[in-house]
Amino acid sequence: MQKSTDGGATFMAKPLANQPGSSMHIHQSVVDKRTNRNLFADSKGRDTSLFRAYVAGLQRYLPQVIPMLAPNVNSYRRLRPQFDAPINVQWGIDNRSCGLRVPVSNASSRRIENRLAGADANPYLAMAASLVCGYIGMTERLKPSNQIEGSAYRMAHTLPKTEQEALSRFMSCKPIKGLLGEKFIKALYIVKTAELAAYQNVISSWTLSVFAFADSSISGCTGISAATPHRPSARTLPGKRAAVSTATRPPIEWPTSAASLRPVVSISPAVHSAMVAMLSSAGPSDRPCAGKSIASTLRP
């Protein structure tokens, strides 16, 4: 496909900003080995206690084994609300906002869909993680939460938001260690911790552009917004190709006059002129720290 379209292919969980990511949904059911009967539904098509216990196991333990389903830093960019990806382990009938979905089916096809795993996950590890969590739920006879209707995004975000948080939970889950093995848990933790350390050694161009006010020669960014600070804007400076919203920047200590504004880091003349213009037009309410020098906040 890559050759025929002259394009590229990737298994990244979140390759494009402001677009849904790529996932790997896992459908699971348990079948009686002797009769080949689906144990998740009774003869009348109702959910069995075994099915509910399996779901409860997924709810309790999947958040603890997320490194097997979301294996790198990019994975957690996918697990955000309103992008067709789960943020919790709520469950419901044919509800795709939930982390756990029960597809509409007859008794022989009753199953639970685990929607947490990303396309970047190892399928063998992802399936093992899902099965072991459900198995613990059955052996411990756990009880699931009530099914929900409507959007699960209104519920709390209970999945790890970063790889660091996910790895910490992973190492502290004793029931999982007993089934997957201490050596496996430690090996996966060591590998993923090393990858995370390598990532944290890199300072991204976004970080430099937002927090260092660097120009394009340093950060790769081509401009900043000329709007009033802390108000989102899509406008760009004349002749610039992109804008970075000031809405996410930390508060800036503004001087009392435009004359006292002086750059102490490398910023382009156009950016400096825009900042002077903003200060000149700002009213008292836009200068919450009047009397303090901007030099202290622009210093590297």
C-alpha positions in Angstrom: 0.0 0.0 0.0 2.8 2.4 0.9 4.4 1.9 -2.6 1.2 2.2 -4.5 0.2 5.4 -2.8 3.6 6.9 -2.6 2.8 7.6 1.0 3.8 6.2 4.4 2.3 3.8 7.0 2.8 3.8 10.7 1.5 1.9 13.8 1.8 5.0 16.0 -1.2 5.4 18.3 -1.4 9.1 17.6 0.4 10.1 14.5 -1.7 13.2 13.7 -2.6 16.1 15.9 -6.3 16.9 16.4 -7.3 13.7 14.8 -8.4 10.3 16.3 -5.6 7.9 16.9 -5.2 4.3 15.8 -6.4 1.5 18.1 -6.5 -2.3 18.5 -9.8 -3.4 19.9 -9.9 -6.9 21.6 -13.1 -8.9 21.6 -13.2 -11.6 24.2 -15.5 -14.4 25.3 -15.0 -17.6 27.3 -16.2 -20.9 25.9 -16.8 -24.2 27.6 -14.1 -26.6 26.3 -16.4 -29.7 26.3 -19.7 -28.2 25.0 -18.4 -25.3 23.1 -21.0 -23.1 24.8 -20.4 -19.4 25.4 -20.2 -19.0 29.2 -21.0 -15.3 29.1 -24.7 -15.8 28.4 -27.3 -18.2 29.6 -29.9 -20.1 27.5 -32.2 -17.1 27.5 -29.5 -14.7 26.3 -29.0 -13.0 29.7 -25.5 -12.0 31.0 -24.1 -14.7 33.4 -22.4 -14.0 36.7 -19.2 -15.2 35.1 -19.5 -12.6 32.4 -20.0 -9.8 34.9 -17.1 -11.0 37.0 -14.9 -11.0 33.9 -15.9 -7.5 33.2 -15.2 -6.5 36.8 -11.7 -7.9 36.5 -11.1 -5.8 33.4 -12.3 -2.7 35.2 -10.1 -3.3 38.3 -6.9 -4.4 36.7 -6.6 -3.1 33.1 -5.6 0.4 34.4 -2.7 -1.4 36.2 -1.4 -3.2 33.1 -1.6 -0.2 30.7 2.1 -0.5 29.6 1.1 -3.7 27.9 -1.7 -1.9 26.0 -0.1 1.6 25.6 3.6 0.9 25.4 5.2 4.3 24.8 4.9 8.1 25.4 2.9 8.7 22.2 0.3 6.1 23.3 -1.1 8.4 25.9 -1.8 11.2 23.4 -4.4 8.9 22.0 -6.2 8.3 25.3 -8.0 11.6 25.4 -11.7 12.5 25.4 -13.7 13.3 22.3 -11.2 11.6 20.0 -13.0 8.2 19.9 -10.6 6.7 22.5 -11.4 5.8 26.1 -10.3 7.6 29.2 -11.8 5.1 31.7 -13.1 1.6 32.1 -16.8 2.3 32.2 -18.9 -0.2 30.3 -22.1 -0.2 28.4 -24.2 -1.7 25.6 -22.8 -0.7 22.2 -21.3 2.4 23.8 -18.1 3.4 21.9 -17.2 6.1 24.4 -16.6 3.4 27.1 -13.3 1.6 27.6 -15.3 -1.6 27.7 -18.1 -2.1 25.1 -20.7 -4.9 25.0 -21.6 -5.4 21.3 -25.2 -6.1 20.5 -25.3 -9.9 20.1 -27.2 -13.2 20.7 -26.2 -15.6 23.4 -23.7 -17.5 21.4 -21.8 -14.3 20.4 -21.9 -12.6 23.8 -18.5 -10.8 24.3 -16.8 -7.8 25.8 -14.7 -5.4 23.7 -11.5 -4.0 25.3 -11.0 -0.6 23.5 -7.9 0.5 25.5 -5.1 -1.0 23.4 -3.5 1.2 20.7 -2.2 0.1 17.3 1.3 0.4 18.7 0.8 -2.4 21.2 2.3 -5.9 20.9 -0.9 -7.9 20.1 0.3 -10.9 22.2 1.0 -8.8 25.2 -2.2 -6.9 24.8 -4.3 -10.0 24.6 -2.4 -11.6 27.6 -3.1 -8.5 29.7 -6.8 -8.5 28.9 -7.2 -12.2 29.5 -5.3 -12.2 32.8 -7.4 -9.3 34.1 -10.6 -11.0 33.2 -9.4 -14.3 34.7 -8.6 -12.6 38.1 -12.1 -11.1 38.0 -13.7 -14.6 37.6 -11.5 -16.3 40.3 -12.1 -13.4 42.8 -15.8 -13.2 41.8 -15.6 -9.4 41.5 -18.7 -7.3 40.8 -18.6 -4.7 38.0 -20.0 -1.2 38.2 -23.3 -0.4 36.7 -23.5 0.0 32.9 -23.8 3.5 31.7 -25.8 5.2 29.0 -24.6 8.3 27.2 -21.1 9.6 27.0 -18.4 8.1 29.2 -16.4 11.2 28.7 -18.5 12.9 31.4 -17.1 10.4 33.9 -13.7 10.7 35.6 -10.5 10.1 33.6 -9.2 7.0 35.5 -6.6 5.7 33.0 -3.0 6.8 33.4 -2.3 10.0 31.6 1.4 9.5 31.2 3.8 6.6 30.7 5.5 7.4 34.0 2.2 7.0 35.9 1.4 3.8 34.0 4.7 2.2 34.8 4.3 3.1 38.5 0.9 1.3 38.6 2.3 -1.6 36.7 5.1 -2.3 39.2 2.7 -2.1 42.2 0.1 -4.6 41.0 0.8 -7.8 43.0 -2.0 -10.1 41.5 -0.6 -9.5 38.0 2.9 -10.3 39.0 1.9 -13.6 40.4 0.3 -14.7 37.0 2.6 -13.0 34.5 5.8 -13.6 36.4 8.1 -11.3 38.4 10.9 -11.6 35.7 8.6 -10.5 32.9 7.2 -7.5 34.9 10.7 -6.3 35.8 12.0 -6.8 32.2 9.2 -4.8 30.7 9.6 -2.1 33.3 13.3 -1.7 32.7 12.9 -1.5 29.0 10.1 1.0 29.1 11.8 3.1 31.8 14.9 3.3 29.6 12.8 4.5 26.6 11.1 7.1 28.8 14.4 8.4 30.0 15.6 8.8 26.4 12.4 10.7 25.6 12.8 13.0 28.6 16.3 13.9 27.4 14.9 15.6 24.3 13.5 19.1 24.5 10.9 19.5 21.8 10.5 22.5 19.5 7.0 23.1 21.0 8.5 23.5 24.5 11.2 25.9 23.3 8.8 27.9 21.2 6.3 28.3 24.1 8.5 28.6 27.2 11.7 30.1 25.8 10.1 32.4 23.2 12.7 31.2 20.8 12.6 32.2 17.1 12.5 29.9 14.2 16.3 29.5 14.1 16.2 27.8 17.5 12.9 26.0 17.8 11.7 25.4 14.2 8.6 27.5 14.8 7.7 30.3 12.4 5.8 32.7 14.5 3.8 33.4 17.6 0.3 34.9 18.1 0.1 38.7 18.2 -3.1 38.5 20.3 -3.5 39.7 23.8 -1.8 37.3 26.3 -3.8 34.4 27.6 -6.5 34.7 25.0 -6.5 32.0 22.3 -6.0 33.3 18.8 -5.5 31.9 15.3 -3.9 35.1 13.9 -0.2 35.1 12.9 2.3 37.8 12.4 2.6 39.3 8.9 4.5 37.0 6.6 4.5 34.1 9.2 3.2 30.6 8.4 2.1 29.3 11.8 0.9 30.5 15.2 1.4 29.2 18.7 -1.5 30.2 20.9 -0.7 32.3 24.0 -3.5 30.6 25.9 -1.2 27.9 27.3 1.7 30.1 28.3 2.4 30.8 32.0 1.5 34.4 33.2 4.0 37.1 32.0 5.1 39.9 34.3 4.5 43.0 32.2 6.5 46.2 32.6 4.8 49.5 33.1 5.7 51.0 29.7 6.7 49.9 26.3 10.1 51.7 26.6 11.2 49.3 29.4 10.6 46.2 27.3 13.9 44.7 26.3 14.6 41.1 25.1 17.1 39.1 27.1 16.8 35.9 25.0 17.1 35.4 21.3 13.8 36.4 19.7 13.1 37.8 16.2 12.7 41.5 15.7 9.2 40.9 14.4 8.2 39.1 17.6 9.8 41.8 19.8 7.9 44.5 17.9 4.6 42.6 18.3 5.2 42.3 22.0 5.9 46.1 22.3 2.7 46.8 20.3 0.7 44.5 22.6 2.0 46.2 25.7 1.4 49.7 24.3 -2.3 48.8 23.6 -2.9 46.8 26.8 -5.1 48.3 29.5 -4.4 48.1 33.3 -6.3 44.8 33.5 -3.8 43.2 31.1 -0.9 44.2 33.3 -1.5 42.3 36.6 2.1 42.6 37.7 2.8 46.3 36.7 6.0 47.6 38.0 8.0 44.4 37.6 10.5 43.8 34.8 9.8 41.4 32.0 13.5 40.5 32.0 13.1 38.2 34.9 10.5 36.0 33.1 12.2 36.0 29.7 15.6 35.0 31.1 16.5 31.4 30.1 
